[in-house]
Amino acid sequence: MDQQDLSMPTKYDPAAIEKDRYQYWVDGKFFEATGDKEKEPYTIVIPPPNVTGKLHLGHAWDTTLQDILSRVKRMQGYDVLWLPGMDHAGIATQAKVDAKLREEGINRHDLGREKFLEKSWEWKHEYAKFIRAQWEKLGLGLDYSRERFTLDEGLSKAVKEVFVKLYEKGLIYRGEYIINWDPATQTALSDIEVEYKDVQGAFYHMRYPLKGEEGSIEIATTRPETMLGDTAIAVHPEDDRYKHLIGKKAILPIVGREIEIVGDDYVDMEFGSGAVKITPAHDPNDFEIGNRHNLERILVMNEDGTMNDNAGKYQGMDRFECRKQIVKDLQESGVLFEIEEHMHSVGHSERSGAVVEPYLSTQWFVDMKPLAEASVDLQKGDDRVAFVPERFEKPYLHWMENTRDWCISRQLWWGHRIPAWYHKETGEVYVGKEAPADEENWKQEEDVLDTWFSSALWPFSTMGWPDEDSEDYKRYFPTNVLVTGYDIIGFWVSRMIFQSLEFTGKRPFDDVLIHGLVRDADGRKMSKSLGNGVDPMDVIEKYGADSLRYFLSTGSSPGQDLRFHWEKVESTWNFANKIWNASRFALMNMGDLTFEDIDLSGKKSVADQWILTRLNQTIEQVTTNIDKYEFGEAGRHLYNFIWDDFCDWYIEMAKLPLYGEDEARIHTTRSILAYTLDQTMRMLHPFMPFITEEIWQHLPHQGESITQASWPVVRDDFHNEEAVAEMERLVSIIRSVRNIRSEVDTPMSKEIQLMIQAKDQAVVDELEKNRAYLERFCNPSELEISTDLQAPEKAMSAVVTGAELYLPLAGLINIEDEIKRLENEWKKWDQEVTRVQKKLSNEGFVKKAPEQVVEEERKKETDYLDKRTKVEARIKELKA
């Protein structure tokens, strides 16, 4: 048993209490999965952040939700593995290392591949420390003994295994395709690495002359420099304007090349002129049309964005300089007859900022059709992945059902080098987990794999796969839940699902909890260009990690975006401060109470019974909502219980016995304070780990850390609905008296006469039993409780359930004002009566709603009618 330290600092200082606590947890190995076969496993793998710099608010939100789940499950007795790790982030990291080298006057090509990779690993080690330091600041309960990296030895082995097996099945192939090309970094990009920005451009309207006859055909383009690679014009086969031209030819201006006019259903007859120029090497849709019509693919650009020898006299020009010159030339020749300004969305490289070029390139691809079909079929069975909220299953299925083959090669050095070799003499391709035996006769593929290829294996490669006898793989895979944002459902979630199905035969996780994006106070996406980003470390420095975590986790419902407000973080700090001060008061009044001294069997006051019942209700509500991933609702119930019930009411009522002389009552009150505070800290701990550990260590407790304490459970012996009803009546009376005092500006320090007209003797007996509370919190000079009171002519009044209150205030009240006040109160109760009666007159509600819910509404109707009648009677009395 660990004896508590009953002294707490007077001021809540997050920095002081968070300072060394994390290291205490890590040193105690409280976050390490034990492998205890007596416990049920519960697994989460962290979405691995890129080793490129600081974590942002989105990471803080994402990881806080995971931390809440892992801490709750650990306290509920599960063997929890929350596996940490980082992603090598091929393009992003190489760009950062490249930039750093350029600042030092070093060109990576002069340095060479091996030396560059050494520099990249140095970067990884440096920035991994930064990320771990930020995890520490956030208080994340990660099992560092199992930390992984997408380029570590085990994951590299898994990547090779997957690549080779997919290749052997014919699901990985090498071919020409239109890809997103970054001319600045000279590499292919995945769709997620392309940011679309609205750019002021133009539609260039041109007439291509027909071959062998008079006339021309009108087309329009936003990229006139690509016309040099045109190999056809497409029209809709049912378009009466053009169908007679299908099979004929037009002459490509400037170049003079004959190009075919083809009919294709892809063309929209209503858009523009209804004729489209086809450039199969520079547009993905044109590429598909080219395949259907067996068109030549003419590439007119180099990888660096300059024009190549197919561009004729424009060879060597930058693509945008070429655009200017070709427009000028087309205008002079009369081919270009109109330039129409046009705002359009243009893809830019997320990393370099360069305009992305759709570009024909020989790359490695994954044949997605069979993999996607298996993933879609999964969602039709009992083992489907559950999306939370459910509506996000739809975009997942849409992505799977419409996906194209996945370009997985990247023209980089940092990453998983593709395990393919080309024979130096024959050109034969060899793919294997190891190099060919006569390696000197082969040259390995220079490209690396798309970063998403390795991260798609994350849930099972981190557990030791492809060694299916690995203890972690057998025990902790499949995982229980993935927490991630809706913006990468297609790019990451879907890929983990199809790779897991393909290689393990299992779904990678039971649930996918989807959250939104963190936006600024005005609802704008946070970005460097807007300068509206917020560093979570700055928030922690100002308000502490607990305040940030509570705001992030309770500020929205699943799937919704979250707006960041400094004021809301400050309000969570105020909440923490309230908890701190209430805990200090409780500890200061516990005397030398030890854990063994806690005794909840003594005689309890109505306040004692009420707070234990409310604790029961809060435990049930918080647990249920966390199980449903409704952290906002769980937080709301916790907040209301702590702030309203415990701090504002129970602590104040506990002062009566604590400051009295009845030792038995003092001990019972101390025990209930200690127990309630202990259970509350346990519930709050997953949301606010630092302050709860600090307070718990001062409380009478058993064990080394609250992280290892058991999760609160409902105790039936502490449930007393009668006490709740009694307490609610007391609170209503006290609040009504306070409100009346406030209305007439009568301070609490001034004694007033209080008369309570009870509806029956049972209410009289109940209020007499709790008379001490009424005297303490209403400060009456005289307190009269009866079923047979004569209402004073001049008095303020209020109606509560089961009673009417009268405060004779001669000389302090204006009768007319009191009538107006009562008339407003009558309107309020009349509206409530109308609302509840409308609900009860709805046959659908009465039939479909649970009987308990309907009964509650009927009770409300009776109560509201009673209150309205009594207020109405009082108005008549005053008017008389």
N, C-alpha and C positions, 0 to 999 in steps of 0.2 A: 504493500500500500504506500502510495506517495503522499506525504503530507503537503498540503497546499500552503502557499504564502498568501496570507490574507491581505497584505498591503499592496495596493496598486498605485501607480503614479496618478497624481490628481488630474493631469491633462492627457487627453487622447492625442498621441503623437504617432501617426502611422510609420514615419521613417524609423523611429526608435524601436517599435515593436516588430517591424518587418526586417530589421537589419541582419540578424544572425539566425533567424528562425529557419530559413530554407536549408541552410547547411546542417542544422540540427536534424531536420527530417531526412536529408540525404545520408548523413553519417549513421543515422539510426536504421537505414535501409527500409524505411516504412513504405516506400513506393515499389519495392521489388516484388515481382511475382514469385510465389513460394513453390509452386508446383504441388501444393498440398492436395493429395487425392481425396481428402475428406471434404474439400470445398469444390463448389462448381466454378469452372473458369469463366471469366468475363474479359473480353479482349477488345481493345481499340488500337488501331495504328494511327499515328498522327499523320495528317497530310504533310508530306515533307516540304519545309520551306526551302527556297533557293539559297545557296550559299553565296549570295551576291550583296548582302547588306542588311539593313535594319528590317525588323518585322514591323508591319503597319497595324492599324486598328482592326482590320479584317482578320489578321492572324490572331490578335489578342482575343477577339470575339470567338473565333472558331475554336481556339485552344481552351478558352474558359469553359465553353459548353462541354468539351470533352473532359476537362478536369472535374467539373461538377458530377458528371456521370461516373467517372472512375472512383471518385471519393465516396459517393453514395454507395456504390456497389461494394467497395472495400469494407465499408462500415456495416453493410448488410451481410457480410460473411463470405463474399465471393473471393476467389483467388484471381485478383485483377492484374492483368498485364496491359499497361498503356505504353506502347512501344514508341520511342522517339527516333527521329532520324532526319536526314536532310537530303536534298536533291542537288545533283551536280549542275543542273541548269545549263546545258551545253552552250547555246548561243549567248545567253546573258552573261555567263561567267567568262567565256572566251572574250567577249567584247570588253568586259571590265579589265581583264588581265592585259589584253591588247592595248587598251588606252593607257594603263599604268606603265607598260613598257615604252610606249611612244613618248610619254612624258620624260622617260629616262634616256630617250634618244635611241631606243632599240627597236629594230624591225623583227617581227616574229619569224619571218622567212629567213632572215640572216641567222637567227638564233637556232632554228631547226626544231623539228617536232619534239624530240625527246627533252631538250632543254626547256622548251615552252611548257611541256607537261609538268616538268619539275616546278616551274614558276606557278603553274595553275594549282598544283597541290599545296604549295606554300600559301597561296590565296585561300584555299579551302580551309586549311588549318587555322588561319588567322580569323576568318569570318565565322567559322563554326564556334569559336570562343565567344564572339559577339552574340550569336544567336542563343547559345546556352546561358549567357549572362541575362538575356532578355527573358528567357523561360524562367530563370531564377526569380527575376523581379516580379513576374506574374504569379509565381508560386505554383508552377505546374508540377503535379505529382507523377513525374515520368520515371520509368525504370531505365536508368542510364546503363545498367549492366547489359542491356540488350540494344543499345543504340546502333542504328545502321546508317549506311550512306549508299546512295545508288551506284557508286563506283567501287564499293568495297569488294573484297575477293568473293564472298558468298553470293552477292547479287550479280556480279559479273558472270559467275558460273551459271546462274539461273538464266541470265539474258542469252548466253550462248546456247544453252539447252533449248530455249524457246525458239530462237532464230533457226537453229538447225532443224528442229522437228517440223516447224512450219514450212521450211524450204523443202524438206523431204516429202511433205504431204502436198506440195505444189501450191501452198498458200502464200509463199513469199516468192516473188519473181522480180526480174530486172527488166525494165522497159522504158519506152519514151512516153512522157505524159506532160500535161501542162501543170506546173506547180507554182506556188508563190515564191518568187525569187527576190532576194534582197541584194541589189547591185553593190551596196556599200560593204556589207560583210561577205558578199559573194557566197551565199548559202541558201538552200531551200528553207522555207518557213512553214510551220504548221498554221492552220487557220487561226488558232488562238493567239499566235504571235503577230497577227495583222490587226492594226487598229484603223478603223475607218473614220475619216475626217471629211467634213463638208468643205469642198474646195471650189472656188469660182473658176470654171472652165468654159468650154464652148463646144457646140455642135458645129462641125465643119461640113457643109452641104456641097456635094460634088456630083458631076455628071460623068459617068464612064461611057464612052462611045461604044456603040454596038459594032460588031465586026461584019463587014460585007453589006451593010444597009444603012440607011439614014436613021438618025435618032440616037438616043442615049438612055441610060437608066440612072436614076438618081439614088444616091446613097448618102448617109451621114455618119460621121464618126467623131469620137472625142479624142482619138489618138491617131492623127493622120500619119505619123511617122511609121506606124505598123502597116500602112497600105502597101509598102514595098514588098511585104510578104503575102499579099492577097493572092489566093489561087482560085477563087470562085465568087460569084454573087448568088445569094439564096433568096428565093421568093416562095410564097405559099403556093402549093400546087393547085389550089382552088381559087386563086386570085385572078379574076378575069382580066385585070390590067396586064398581067405578065405571063400567064400560063402559055401563051403562044411563043414566048421566048425561051421556055425551058428546053435545054439541049443545045441552044445556040451559044455564041460566045461574045464577050465584050473585050475591049482593049484596056489594059491597066495603064492609066496615064503615067507619064514620066518614064516608066520602065518599058512600056510597049509590049508587055507579055499578054498573050491571049489567055483569058480566064473563062471558065465554063459558067453558065447560068443554070443552077440546079433548083429543083423543087423540093422543099422540106417543110414538114408540119411544124417545125420549131418556130418558124417565122410568124410574127404577129402582123396580120394584114392591116390592123388599125393603127399601128405605131409608125410614125414618120412616113416615109414614102412607101413602106411595105416591102422594100428591098434592102438586103443586108450584105455588106461585104464580108467575106469569109477569110480569116487569117489563122489557119489551123495551128501554127506554131506560137501564137501570141494571145490566144483567148481560149478558155476551157470549153465554152459552148461551141465555138468554131471548131475546136479539136474534135468534139463528138460528131459534128456535122461532117467534118472532113473524113472521119472514119466510115461514116455511113455511105459516103459518096466516093471513097477511095481517092481523096485529094492529096496532092503533094504538100508536104510541110516545109515551108521555107523560113528559116530563122534569120532575122535581119539584125540581131543585136549580139554583142559580146556579153560575157558574164558581168562585166563592170559597167554595163549600161551604155556603152558606146556602140555606134553602128558598125556592122561587120562588112565583109566584102560583097555580101548579097545586096547591100544598100547602094551599090554603085558609087556615084559621085559624092554621096553623103558619108562614105566610109570614114571612120575615125572620129566623127562628130559625136558629141554627147547627145543622148536621145532627145533632150529638151531643146538643144540648139538645132538639132535636125528638124524638130517640129516647126520651129520658127522659119527655117529656110525653106522647108517643103511647102508650107502655107504660102510663102511669098511666091515661090515658083508656080504653084497651082493657080494662084490669083492672076499672075501674069499670063498664063496660058489660057485662062478663061474656064478652066475645069472647076475651080472653086468659085461658087457664085453667091454663097451666103455664109456668114459667121454669126451664129446665134449664141448669145451668152447663156450659160447653163451651169447652175449650181449642182454639183454631183458629189457622191460619196466616193472617196479615193482611199484605197488601202495604203497604209504606211507601216513600215517595220517598227514593231514595238521597241526594238533594241537600238537600231541606228537612226530611226526617223526618216529613212529614205522611202520614196514612193516605190511600192512593191510592183514588180513587173510580172504579169502572167507569162510564163516562159517555158518553152519546150525543152525538156532535159531528160537525160537518161538517169533514172533513179531506181532505187529498190522500193518495192511496194508490197503491201499485204492485201491479198484478195479477201475483201470483207464480206462477201455474200454469205458463205456458209457460217461464218462466225457470228454475223449479225442475226441470221435466221435462228440460230440456237439461243441467242440472248432474248429474242422476241418470244420464242416458244417457252422459255423459262417463266416468263410473266403470266403464262396461262395456267400454271400448276400451283400446287401447294407450297413448293419451295421457292416461290417468287421472292424477289427482293422487295421489301416494303418501303415505299417512299413516304417520307413524312415532311410536309403534307402530301397527301395522296395525289394531288393535282400535278405534281412534278413527274409522275410516271409518264404522262402524255408526251412532254417534250423529249423524254428519254426514248420512248418508242418511236417517235417521229424521226429522231436522229438515226436510230438503228435501221429503220425501214427505208431511209433515204440516203444512207451513207455511201460515199464513193470509196474506191480503193485508197488505202492509206499510204501516203508517201513517207517512208521511214528513214530515208538516208539524208544526212546533213553534211555539208562540205565544211567540216570543222576538224580540229585536232582533239579538243577536249570532249570526251564522251566514250561510249562503248564502240570501239572500232569494229566495223562489220567483219564477221569471221568468214570472209570469202577471199580466195586467192585466184589470180589469173596466171596461167602458164605463160612464161615469157616467150616461148616459141609458137605454141599451138593456139594460144588464146583460150584454152579450155578453162572453165570455171570450176573451182573446187570449193565446197562449203563444208566446214567441220568445226568441232569444238577445239581441235588442235590443228596446228599448221601441218601441211603435207610433210611426209618423211623426207623428201628431197627439197626442202624449203628453199634452197639456193636457186632452184629453177622456177620459182614462183614469186609473184609480187602480190602483196596483200592489198586489198581494197583500201583506199585512202580515207573514204568517208566513214563517219560515225553514225550511230543510230539516233533517231529522234529521241529527245529526253523522255517523251511520253511512253516510249517503248519500254523503258526500264521501270518507270513509275507505275505502269499498268500492271506490273507483277508485284507491286509493293505489299499487298496483304499476305501473300504466301511466300514470296522470296525472302522476306524478312524473318520468316519462321524456320528457315533451313531448307526449304524446297530448292532443288529437286531431290534432296534426301528425304524421302517420305517416311523414313524411320526416325527422323529427328524428333526429339522429345517435345520441343516447342511446337513443331508442325502438327504432331498428333494431338497435343493438348489444347492449343490456342487457336487453331484454324479449323473452320471458318471463324471470322471475327463476328462480334455482336452488332456493332454499329459503326458506320462511317459518318463523320460530321464534316460537311463541306458547303460551299456556296453554290447557288443555282447556275452561276456563270460557267462552271466547268463540268456540267452533267455530261455533255457530249464528248468533251475532250479527255476526261479522266475517268469519271464514274463508269461510263459505258465500256471503256477499254479494260478496266479492271474486271468487269463482269464477264466479258467474252473471253478474256485470257484465262480467268479462273475456271470458267466452265470447260474450256478447251484442255487445260492442263491438270486440273484437279478433279474435274467432274462435279464441282460444288460451287455454289454461289460464294462470293468472297466475304459477304457480310449479310446479316439478317435484315438490318434496317439501314436506310440512308436518311439521316436527318439533314434537311436542307435549310440553310439560313440565307438571308439576303445580303445586300451590300451595305457597308457603312457610308452614309452620305453626310454632307455638312448640314448645318441648321436649316438651310434653304432648300434642301432636298437634292443638291447637286452632287454628282459623283466626285469624290476627292481625287485630285490629280496635281501633278507638278505644275502644269501649265496654268491652272487656276490659282495655285498657291494656297489652297484651302485644306491641305492635308494636316493631320494632327498626329504627332508622334506619341504613341502610348506611353513611352518612357517619361515624356514631359507631364502627362496626366498623373502618372504614378508619383513623380517628384512633388507635385503640388498637392494631391489629395490621397495618395496611397493606392496600393494595388487593390485592396478590398473594395474601395469606392468605385474604381474603374470596372472591376469584375462584376459587381452587383448591378451597375448601370448597364453594362453590355448584355448581361444574361437575362435581365428582367425588362429590358426596354422595348421588346417587340415580341410578336408571336412567331411560330415557325414559318419560314418561307418569306417573311416580310423584311423589307429594308429597315435600317435603323438610322435615325437622324442623330448626329452627335450634337449635344448641347452642353457647354461647360456648366450651365446652371443646374442641369440635372445631375451631373457628377457631384457638384457641390451639395446637392440635396441628399445624395447617398452618403456623403461624408457626415452630414448632419445626423443621419440615421445611425451611422457607426458611433458618432459622438454620444448620442442618446443611449445606445447600448452600453457604452463604456461607463457613463455616469450612473446608469441604473445598476450595473454590476458592482461598481465601487460602493454604492449605498448598501447593496445586499451583503457584500463581503464585510463591510465595516460593522454590520449588525449581526454577523454570524457568530461572534465571539470566538471560542476555541473549538467550534464544531469540526469534527473529523468525518471522514467517509463512513466509518463504522457507527458514528453517532446519529446518522440520518435515520429518522423514524417517522414514517408516514401513517402510522396506525392510530395516532392520537385523535382526540375530538377536534373536528374541523369546523371553522366558521363557514358561513355561506360564501364568503370571498375565497376561502381555501378550496371549497368544493367546486366553485365556479371556475377558478383558474386551472384546476386539474382537468375539468371537463373541456374547457377551451383548449388546453394543451392537447388532449386526446383528439379533438376535432382538427386542430392544426396539423398534428402528426399525420392523420389520415388524408387531409387535403394536400399537404405538401408531398407526401409519398406518392399519392395517386397522380398528381400533376407531373411530377418528375418522371414517373413511369411512362407518361404520355408525351414526354418532351416539352411540356407546357411550363417552361421555366418562369415565364412572366407571371403566370397564375400562381405558381408555387411561391414566388417572391412576394406577390401581393398578400397572400395569406400569412406568410411569415411577418411581413411588415406590419400588417394590421394587428396581429397577435402581440408582437413585441412592443410596438409603439403605443397602441390603444389599450390593449388588455393588461399587459404586464407592467409597462412603465407608468401609464397614466392612471390606472385604476388599482391593480393589485398592490403595487409597491406602496401607494398612498394608504390603502386600507390596512396593509400589513403593519404600518407604523403604530396602529392602536394597540395590538397585542405586544409588539416589540418594545414599546415604551411603557408597557404596563408592568404589573408585579406578579402575574400568574405564570410561574415558571414552566408549567406544562404547556400553556398556550404559546409561550415564547419559544420553547423548543420545537413545537409543531410548526410554527410559522417559519423558523429558521430552516427546518428540514424541507418544508415546501418551497421556500425561496431557493435553497441549494439545488433541490431536485429539478424544479422548473427551469432554472437558469442553465443547469447542466444539459437537460434535454433540448432546450432551445438552442444552445450553442452547438450541439451536435447537428441539429437540422440546418442551422445557418452556416455551418462549417464549409460545406462544398462551395457555397457562394462567396464567403468571406473567410478564407482559411487562416489568415494571420491573426486578426483580432480575436477570433473564436479560440484559437490555440492559446493565446496569451491569457484570456479570461479563464479558460478551462484549467490551465495550469495553476491558477490562484484558487480555484474552487476545490472543495473536498472531492477527491477523485481517486480512481484506481487506474493503473497503467501509465505508460511513458508518454503517450501522445494521444490527442483527440483523433488523429488520423486512424488510430487503431481501435477507437471506441466503437461500441455497437450502435447501429442506427436505432432511433427511438421507435417503439411499437405502442400501439393503443392498448391501454389497460382498462378492461371492463369494470374493474372495481373502483376506478376513478371517474366513472361516467355518471353524472347526476343531472338530468334535464330539469328537475324541479329547482335545483340551485341556480341553473342558468336563468330560468324564468324569474326567480326571486331577485337575482342580481340585475337582470335587465330592468326590472321595475325600480330598483334602488337607483340605478344609473339614470334612468329617465327622470325620476323625481329630483335628483341632485342637479342634473343638467337643466331641468326646467327652472328650478330655483335660481341657479346661476344666470340663466338667460334673462329671467325677470329682473333680477338685481341689475344686470347690465343695461337693460332697457331704461330703467329709471335712475341709473347712475348711483346705485347704492352699493358701496364696497362690501366685500365679504367680511371685513372686520367688524362691521356694524350688525348687531343682533336685530333680527326681525321676527315677528310672530308668524308661525307656519301652521296652517290648518290643513289636514288631509282627510277628505271624505272618501272612505273606502267603500267598495261596492258590496262587500259582505264581511262577516266576522273573520273568515279565513285570511283575508287580506290584512285586516287589523292585527291579527295575531302574528302574521309574517312580519309586518312593519315594526311591531313592538319588539319582536325578537331581534331586529336589526336597528333598533332605535339609536344605538351608539354611533352607527355610521351616519344616520341622518343628522344627529346633533353635531357630529364632527365636521361634516361637509356642507351643511346648510346653515350652521351657526344661528339657530333660532333662539330668541329670548323665551319663547314658549312654543312647545310642540304639542299639538292636539291631534290625535288619530281616532277616528270614530266612523261608525256607519250612519250616525244621526247628527250631522252638523248643520247649523244654521249658517248659510253662506253670508258673509258680511256684505253690506251694501257697497262699500268702497274698498275694493281689493283687486289686486292683480290675480289672475287665475291661469291654470293650465290643466290640460287633461292628459293623463297617462293611462296605460292599460290597467284597468281595475281600480282607478282612483282619480279624484279631482283635487287639485291643490288651490289653496287660497292664501294670499299674502296680504293681509290688511295693511294698507300703506296710506293712511289718511294724511293728506297734505303733500303726498309725493306723486300722486297720480291724477291725471285728468280723465274723467269718466268718458268723455267723447273719444279721447285717444285710445282708451282701453276697448271701447266698443269697436272702433276701427280695427284694432289689432285682432280682436276676436272674430270679426267678420272675415279678415284675411285668413285666420286659422280655419274658420268654417269652410272657406273656399278650398283650402288645401285638402281637408278631409273629404269634402264633397267630390273633388277630382279623384281622390284615391278610391272612393266608393264607386264612382262611374267606371274607373279603369278596371277594378277587380270584378265588378258585375258584368262588364262587357266580356271579360275573359271567361267567366263562368257561364255566360249565355252562349258561348261558342261550343257547339256540340262536338266539333272536331277535337278541341282541347280537352274537354271532359272525358271523351272516349279514349283518346290516344295517350294523354299524359299519365304518368304513374299515379296510383291512387293517393300516395303520400303527398305528392305535389298538389293535387286537386284539393285535398283536405286542408293543406296549408293555406291555399287561396280562400277557402271557405272561412277559415279562422280569421284571416285578414279582413274579410268582408264584415264579419260580426264585430270585430274590434273597431274598424273604421266607422261603421254605423253608430256604434256606441259613443265614440268620440265626437262625431258630428252632432249627435242628439244632445250631448251634454254641453257642447259649445253653444249650440242653438238656444238651449235653455238659459244659459248664463247671459247671452245677449239680451234675451227677453227680460231677465231680472234687472239688468242694468238700465235698460230702456224704460222699465216701469218706474 
